[in-house]
Amino acid sequence: MTSEQKMSDKLAAQVLLLKDLANYQTNSVVSREILKKLTGTVTIFAFDQGQGLSEHTTPFDALVYIIDGTAQIMISGVDHRLSAGEMIIMPANRPHALKALEKFKMMLVMIKS
């Protein structure tokens, strides 16, 4: 059994708060993969203010749901500002980047099929 399977099994069939699955760390981006399957992943991120992910592309669609705080998400050069409770889909093969305008947490759902 892989460590990812152990994590999924540990969290399975429990009521959890998304905001509690990753903690903020000073000057850091923290990620915690909570579900990993061949068809996709679910990862919780916590970004300290000013932190981010540089522009990149992925071959898969991804859904970002903001759990806490405010984020700037650039998709193909278009600026989107999202706050807690909002979501956006980042289409496959389109450049995107993220930046924490203030501390923020997000859930990333990557669909691979």
N, C-alpha and C positions, 0 to 999 in steps of 0.2 A: 504494500500500500504506500503510495507517495505521500509526501507531507501535505500536498494540496488536498488529496482525498481525506486525510486525517482532519484537516481544518474544516472541510465541508461537513464531515461527519460530526465534528464537535459542535458545529453551529446548527445542525439540522434539527427540525422540529422544536425550535425554541422561539419565543417571542423576544425580539431584539430591537434596540433603538439604533438606527443607522448612525446617528451622531456619536454613539459610544464605541463604534467599531474601529476608529482611528483617532489618535490624539495629536494635537498640534505639538510641534517641536520648533524651537527658535531657529530661524534661518533655514528651514528644511521643508521638504516635501515628503510626507509619510504616505506609504501605500500599504494596503492590506487586501490581498486577494481572498475573497470569501467564498467564491464558487468558481471552479475551473472544470470545463467539459470540452470535449473535442469541438463542439459547436459554438463555444463562446465562454466568456468569463464575466464575473461581476467583481469589481474592485472598488474599495472605498479609499479616497485620498483626503489628506488634510494638508493644506498649503498655508504656510506662514505668509504674512503680508509681504508683498513684493516678489514672492517666489513664483515660479511658473514652469511650463514645459515649452521648449523652443519649437518653432514651426517644424512640422513633420507630416507625413502622410501614412495612412495604414490601408491595407487592402480590404478592410471590413468597415461596415457601418458601425457607429458607436452612439449610444444614447448617454448624455450627461444630465444628471439630476443634481441640482444644488441643494445640499442639506442645510448649510449654514453659511452666512457671510455673503460676499459679493465677488464675482469673477468677471474677468474680461476674456471672452473667447473669440478668437479671430478664425473665420472660415473663409478661405479663398480671398483674403484681404478685407473681408467685411467684419466690422467690429460689432460684437454682441455683448451686452452687459446683462448678466443674470444674477438674481438674488435667490435666497432660500425659497424653495417651493417651485422654482421654475426649471424647465428642462429644454434641451436642444438636441437635435440629431446631427452628428457630424458625419456627412456622407463619405463613403469609401473613396479613396484615391484623390481627395481634395485636401490641400494643405490646411492645417489648423495649428493653433497655438493657444495656450492658456496662461493667464496671469492673475495673481491674487491682488485685487484692488484693496482688500482687507483680508484678514484671515478667512479662509473658506474651506468647506468640506464638500465633497461631491461623491456621487456614486457613478461609476462608469460601467455601462453594460455594453460589452463588445459581442456582436453577433457575427459568427464566422460562416454561416451557411445561408 
